[in-house]
Amino acid sequence: MADNFMDPIGRLMGLRFKSHPWHGVEIGEKAPEVVTSYIEMVPTDTVKYEVDKKSGYLMIDRPQKYSNIVPALYGFIPQTYSGKKVAAFSMEKSGKTGLTGDGDPMDILVLTEKEITHGDILVFARPIGGLRMIDGADADDKIIAILDNDAVYGRFRNIFDLPKAIIDRLKHYFLTYKDLPGNKREREITDVYGLEEAHEVIRFSIEDYREKFSQMV
């Protein structure tokens, strides 16, 4: 098979078109141990950025009304989807009933000691655990990961190895980041789970993606 980068037409296509970060970027050969992650927001952002699902471009979702700032790199795992299997697993583990997936790619928060100043980038991240979050009637898991080979956080292999203060900060952010004046949403984090369960959640989200977008894969 010809190398697309050497083929004139392939090169032209690559120069003219940007891959959609949800559908056009590979999750990575080492998933779920190491996953490609698309970063939408960084700790210096004062507005909430989110990928426009149709175009794939980063857009401003809303200004941050309060002083809660995302505590690490925040985005999603490409070619994942929070659907029936993610919701079923969330119900099995939480004891909740009537949940559905939130219909978005799997969220991921990536810890690093590096100062990264803007989003709309891809990073390689190593999941270490997650937060089982319920947002209304939606399963809305948050995978917690480490920037692969990070000089400081790289020694942590499981979320329970992190200092409790870091976990508490992550939980507080996700319980408050959608709050707007006069309009508090009902959400809870039922539990914090470790490495193996994070891998299971990611696998279910990959299966949900393939079922949802089977015509694309």
N, C-alpha and C positions, 0 to 999 in steps of 0.2 A: 504493500500500500504506500502511495506517495505521501511524503511528509507535507502536511498542509502549509507549513511555514515556508517550504521551498517552492510550493506550487503557486504560481502568480495569482490565480483566482482565490486560493485559500488565503494568501497574504492580504489581498485586497479586502476580503470579507473581514478578516481579523482587525484591519485598520479602521474599517468603516463602522463596525458594529460592536457594541459593548455587551458582554454576556449578562443575562439577567441574574442577579446575585442569588435568587432563590432557586431558579430552575436550570440555569446555565453554568453553575459552578459545581464541581464534583465534591462530595463530602470527604473524600480521601480514602486511599487504600487501607489505611490502618484503623479506620473507624470500627467500633466506637472508642478504641483506646486513645486515638488522636484524631481530631476532627478539624476540618477546615471550618472556619467561622467568619461570617461577614459581620463587621463591626459597624453599627449605626451611630453609637454615642460613646463619648469619652467623658471623664470626670470634669473637664472644664466647660462642658456644654451647659448653657443656661436656657436652652429650649430643647424640647423632645423631638428628635429626628426619627423618622420611620420610613422604610422603603415603600414606595408606591407599588402595589402589587401588580398593576397593569404594565407600567413602563419600566420598573426596576430602578428608577432614579430615587435618590434620597430626597425626602421632602420634610418640611417643618410640620409636625403634627400639632404641637401646641407649645406656648411658652410655659416654663415652669412657674407655677403660681406661688409656691413656697420655696424654702431654702434647701429642700432635699435634693441633693446632687447625686447622680449615679456614682457608686463607689468604685467602679472598675470599668473595664471595657464591656460594652453591652451590645448584643446583637442577636443573631440567630444562626442555626446550623442549616446550610443549604440542603435541598432535597430531603427535607423532613416535613412532617405535617402532624399537627395535634388533632387526631380524629378518633374513630371508634376504639381502636386498640389502646391508645394512650388513655382515653377516658375510662375504659374498662379496668385497666391496671390501676388507675388512680382510685376507682371505687373499691377494688379489691383490697388495696392497702389502707385506705382511709376509713372504710366502712360507710362511706356516703352512697347515696343512690341518686339516680336521675341526672347524672353528669354527662356532658358532651364535651368533645374536644373544642378548643377555642377557634379552630379553623385557621390557625397561623402556623408558620414554621416554628420549630422548637427553639425557645429562647435560651440564650447562653450568656453567662457573665464570666469574664476572663480576668483573673487576678494577675497582676504583674507589677514589678517595681519600676519598670520603665515609664517615662513620661511620654505618652503618645498623644499628640495634640489634635488629631482630627479623626473622624470616622470615614466611612466609605472605603474601607480597606479590608483585606483578607488576612487572617492570622491562623497559625496552627495552634490548637489548644488541646490540653489533656484533661478531660473531665475527671473530677475527683468526688462528685456527689451532686446533690440537688435539693431543692426546696419543693415539697409537694404543696402547691398553691391552688386554692379553689377560689375562682373569681365569679361570684354569682352562682350560676349552675355550670360553669366551664372549668374543665381541667386545664390548668395554666402552669405546668411545671417550669421551673427555672433550673437549668443545668448550671452548676458551678464548676469552673475549670481553671487551670493554670496555663499561662502562656508557655508553650513548649520550650524547655531548656531555660526557663527564667532563672536568673542568677540568685534571687532571694526566695521566691515562692516555689522554685523547682524541687525543693526537698520534700514538699508536702505531697503525699501519695493518696490521702483520703481526706475528705472534708472534716472528719473528726480529729484530724491532726492539727487543724487550724486553731488559733486562739479563739476562745469563746466570744471575745469582743468583736472579732471580725464576722463571725456567724450572726451575732445579734445585729450588727450593722446592716448586713445583707437582708435579714428578715425585716428590719424596720423600713428599709428603703422600699422593698416590694409591697409592703402593707400600706404604704402611704403615697407612692409615686403617682397614682392616678387620682388622688383626692383633689377636688376642685372646691372653691368656696361655696358653701351651701349645698354641696352635692357629694356626700360621702358614699362610696360604693361598699357593698358587703363583700368582703374577701377575708380569707384566712389561710394560714400555713399550718397544715395539719401535722406535718413532721418534717424533719431533716433526714435525708437518706444518704447512704454512702456510695462508694465507688461501683460496686457490682450492680446495685439497683439503678444507678445513673446509666450504666451501660444498657440495662434492660429497657429503660424509658426511651433511650435513643434508638434502640433496635425497633421498638414498637412504632416510633415516629417514622422510621424509614419504611416500615411495612405500610403504615397509613398513607404515606406519600405515594408509594407505588400503586396502592389501590385507588387513591383519589386521582392520580395523574397517569394512569396506566397507558394512556394514548401517547404520552410524552417520553416514556422510558422503554 
